[in-house]
Amino acid sequence: MYKIILLIDFAEDYSKSLLKGVTKYSREHGPWVFCRMPLFYRETIGIKGILQWAKEWEADGIIGQFYNDNEVSEFIQAGIAVIAQDFRERFDDIPNITGAYHEAGAMAADYFLKKGFTQFAFYGFRDIVWSRERSEGFEAHIRKAGYTVHTFEHTKAQSSELWYYKPSALSQWLQSLPKPIAIMACDDRQGQHITEACRQTGIRIPEEVAVLGVDNDEMICELSDPPLSSIALDAEKGGYDSAKLLDHMIRTGATNFYDIVVKPMQIVTRHSTDIYATDDDYIASSLKYIHQNIDKNLQVDEVVRQVPMSRRALEKRFLTITGYPIYKYIFNLRIEKFTQKLLETDMTVFEIALDMGLTDSKNIARQFRQVKGCTPIEFRNKYLAGK
């Protein structure tokens, strides 16, 4: 029976998801015993103090946030397997739980580009790897499309200050940006900073500023006003894979290792990005109606009735601006909303179909498979099973 120390932030949804994966693996291959060590131990007793405690407890392994403290190598010397949940930069001599940060940035860029935005910004930290690489991925994808990115990046951020922001500086930057603009925040906390600053300065979300975070921390996203859209990460699978690697390191004493890479899954759309950027009032009205009524088995004729245009004229204009026929835009949005409900609820496919005003659950399941390459149940199991 392994004894494992967990030195992570138990208040974060991301860390909780990691723990779900870790405990799932331990149930299947353990049992393991865990010590949930508060983060302040790192500040109060330091790595040496944690190491001493680990020796006295006879710990076999540790998963923790070490903030790139070089003394972490002393765990290895003591024969304790260790995996870092990277924070500032990745370690070179021990495995890291890291992320496909460039991929998340590219996903955000593609999401905004498909919504018709031509002006973009990024808000984050220059000296933290997960923020810097998300920014790089976002900017590279935007530049490839022929646009530029405005940036507001903190420097020398302290771990204890990530919740804090200076509204005056951020507000001034937000007011200076061209509108409408799409902003990717490095995580949900910083995304909420933007929504707070916009509310204080009277900037409308999402009409003038669309905001997207990362982590899909539901508490933070729902506390935001308006609710914050976010990129959901496959953190539970990351936890499962981390436990599997730790098991291997303990059993074999292996010194060759690899990093655990947490992948972005999908974007969960809430009110902060629920808009399509266009100056065409008729198309804007059509898009607003589509987004407000997507759960009512919406048909193209209903959209046409919202504007004083013929169906042919609206279809042509809609295709020119969005790049999609009206029916295809409705189809894509319906699949996006269906996927969101699939991952966020425990409703059956039939129940989700009814909730979206659809009477034929087999048809929506077939359409889903055409887009995702698997059935809804297979998709749910793939991303929520933790392995």
NORFEN-V129327 format. One record per residue. PHI is phi in radians with two decimals (* if undefined). D_LAST is the distance of its C-alpha to the last C-alpha in Angstrom with 1 decimal. Layout:
# NORFEN-V129327
PHI;D_LAST, PHI;D_LAST
This chain:
# NORFEN-V129327
*;21.7, -1.42;20.5, -1.93;22.0, -2.13;20.0, -1.64;21.6, -1.98;19.9, -1.99;22.3, -2.40;20.9, -1.48;22.1, -1.33;21.1, -1.52;22.9, -1.48;20.7, -1.07;18.1, -1.05;16.0, -1.15;16.3, -1.10;15.6, -1.17;12.2, -1.01;11.5, -1.10;12.9, -1.03;10.8, -1.16;7.7, -1.08;10.2, -1.21;11.8, -1.08;9.0, -1.12;8.7, -1.13;12.5, -1.19;13.0, -1.37;11.5, -2.21;13.2, -1.60;15.9, -1.43;17.8, -1.97;18.0, -1.92;20.7, -2.02;20.3, -2.02;23.1, -1.49;22.7, -1.62;25.3, -1.07;26.9, -1.07;27.0, -1.16;30.8, -1.05;30.9, -1.11;30.2, -1.37;33.3, -1.54;35.5, -1.95;35.0, 1.25;33.3, -1.06;31.1, -1.09;33.8, -1.17;33.9, -1.13;30.2, -1.08;30.4, -1.09;33.3, -1.10;31.5, -1.10;28.5, -1.15;31.0, -1.13;32.8, -1.43;29.7, 1.08;28.6, -1.21;25.2, -1.63;22.9, -2.76;20.7, -2.57;20.5, -2.03;18.2, -2.75;20.7, -1.70;22.6, -1.99;25.6, 0.88;27.2, 1.05;27.9, -1.32;30.2, -1.10;31.3, -1.19;31.8, -1.07;28.1, -1.10;29.0, -1.19;30.8, -1.11;27.6, -1.10;27.1, -1.09;30.7, -1.50;30.4, 1.39;27.6, -1.81;24.9, -1.16;21.5, -2.44;20.8, -2.25;18.2, -1.70;19.7, -1.52;18.3, -0.99;20.8, -2.21;23.4, -1.50;26.5, -2.38;25.8, -1.33;23.4, -1.32;24.5, -1.66;25.7, -1.90;25.7, -2.44;22.4, -1.21;18.8, -2.06;17.9, -1.58;15.1, -2.13;16.5, -2.56;16.1, -1.46;17.1, -1.16;20.2, -1.07;22.5, -1.12;20.2, -1.13;20.2, -1.09;23.9, -1.14;24.4, -1.07;22.4, -1.12;24.8, -1.08;27.8, -1.11;27.0, -1.05;26.6, -1.23;30.0, -1.08;31.7, -1.19;30.9, -1.54;32.4, 1.57;35.6, -1.27;35.9, -2.18;38.0, -2.26;38.1, -2.44;35.2, -2.63;34.5, -2.31;32.0, -2.19;32.1, -3.05;30.5, -2.08;31.1, -1.33;32.4, -1.84;31.6, -2.21;27.9, -1.02;25.5, -1.21;22.9, -1.36;26.0, -1.05;28.0, -1.31;25.4, -1.11;24.5, -1.09;28.3, -1.09;28.7, -1.14;26.1, -1.12;27.8, -1.16;31.3, -1.06;30.8, -1.23;29.6, -1.17;32.4, -1.12;35.0, -1.08;34.0, -1.46;34.9, 1.71;38.2, -2.11;38.0, -2.03;38.0, -2.19;36.1, -1.44;37.8, -2.24;36.2, -2.28;36.6, -2.14;35.0, -1.24;35.5, -2.18;36.3, 0.98;36.0, -1.29;33.6, -1.61;33.2, -1.01;30.0, -1.38;32.1, -1.96;33.5, -1.15;30.5, -1.41;31.4, -1.69;35.0, -2.61;36.7, -1.71;40.3, -1.06;41.0, -1.12;44.3, -1.15;42.8, -1.16;39.8, -1.09;42.1, -1.09;44.6, -1.13;42.0, -1.08;40.6, -1.19;44.2, -1.40;45.0, -1.29;42.3, -1.15;43.3, -2.20;42.2, -1.30;40.2, -2.45;37.4, -1.85;33.6, -2.03;32.2, -1.68;28.7, -1.68;28.2, -1.13;26.0, -2.75;24.2, -1.19;24.8, -1.05;27.4, -1.26;29.5, -1.10;29.1, -1.20;30.7, -0.99;33.4, -1.16;34.3, -1.13;34.5, -1.16;36.7, -1.13;38.9, -1.12;39.4, -1.10;40.4, -1.15;42.9, -1.78;44.5, 1.36;44.5, -1.44;42.1, -1.44;40.6, -2.05;36.9, -1.72;35.8, -1.06;39.2, -1.76;40.1, -2.30;36.9, -1.75;33.4, -2.17;30.7, -2.24;27.0, -1.79;24.8, -2.41;21.3, 2.02;18.6, 0.91;19.4, -1.31;20.6, -1.06;22.0, -1.09;24.8, -1.14;26.1, -1.08;25.8, -1.42;27.7, -1.21;30.2, -1.08;31.1, -2.18;34.2, -1.38;33.4, -0.94;29.7, -1.64;27.7, -1.25;25.5, -2.74;22.4, -1.54;19.5, -1.43;16.1, -1.93;13.5, -1.51;9.7, -1.21;10.3, -1.12;7.8, -1.12;5.0, -1.06;8.2, -1.16;8.9, -1.08;6.1, -1.15;7.2, -1.14;10.6, -1.12;10.8, -1.10;10.1, -1.15;12.8, -1.08;15.0, -1.00;14.9, -1.08;16.1, -1.14;18.7, -1.22;20.1, -1.19;20.4, -1.84;21.9, 1.18;23.5, -1.08;22.2, -1.87;23.7, -1.46;22.2, -2.53;19.1, -2.46;17.1, -1.46;16.0, -1.61;12.6, -1.87;13.0, -1.50;11.8, -1.62;12.5, -1.27;14.8, -1.67;13.7, -2.82;17.1, -1.68;20.4, -1.64;21.2, -1.47;25.0, -2.09;27.3, -1.13;31.0, -1.16;31.2, -2.27;30.5, -1.39;31.4, -2.78;34.3, -2.02;35.4, -1.41;37.8, -2.77;41.1, -1.59;44.8, -1.43;45.7, -1.07;46.5, -1.17;46.2, -1.21;42.8, -1.06;41.7, -1.14;42.9, -1.11;41.2, -1.16;37.8, -1.08;38.3, -1.13;39.1, -1.05;36.1, -1.16;33.6, -1.35;35.5, -2.14;35.6, -1.13;32.4, -1.54;31.5, -2.15;34.8, 0.89;34.3, -1.09;36.3, -2.07;38.6, -1.07;40.3, -1.01;43.8, -1.15;42.9, -1.17;42.0, -1.04;45.2, -1.18;47.3, -1.45;46.2, -2.30;48.2, -1.41;51.8, -2.46;50.9, -1.24;51.0, -1.06;47.7, -1.09;48.4, -1.15;49.2, -1.16;46.1, -1.01;43.9, -1.12;45.4, -1.17;45.1, -1.09;41.6, -1.14;40.5, -1.09;42.4, -1.45;40.8, -1.65;37.2, 1.50;36.8, -2.30;35.8, -1.12;37.9, -1.03;37.8, -1.10;36.1, -1.25;33.3, -1.10;32.8, -1.07;32.6, -1.03;30.1, -1.08;27.8, -1.17;28.1, -1.11;27.5, -1.14;24.2, -1.08;23.2, -1.17;24.2, -1.09;22.6, -1.08;19.2, -1.06;19.8, -1.17;20.7, -1.10;17.7, -1.55;15.3, -1.68;17.8, -2.21;19.1, -1.86;18.3, -1.17;21.2, -1.28;21.2, -1.02;21.9, -1.09;25.5, -1.16;25.8, -1.12;24.5, -1.04;27.0, -1.10;29.8, -1.10;28.9, -1.72;29.5, 1.33;32.7, -1.83;31.5, -1.67;32.9, -1.95;31.1, -1.20;27.4, -1.16;27.2, -1.20;28.7, -1.17;26.3, -1.13;23.3, -1.15;25.1, -1.11;25.7, -1.05;22.1, -1.15;21.1, -1.07;23.9, -1.47;22.5, -1.63;18.7, 1.41;18.8, -2.72;16.9, -1.28;17.7, -0.97;17.1, -1.15;15.1, -1.08;12.8, -1.12;12.6, -1.08;11.9, -1.12;9.1, -1.05;7.5, -1.70;8.0, -2.00;8.1, -1.34;5.6, 1.44;3.8, -2.76;0.0
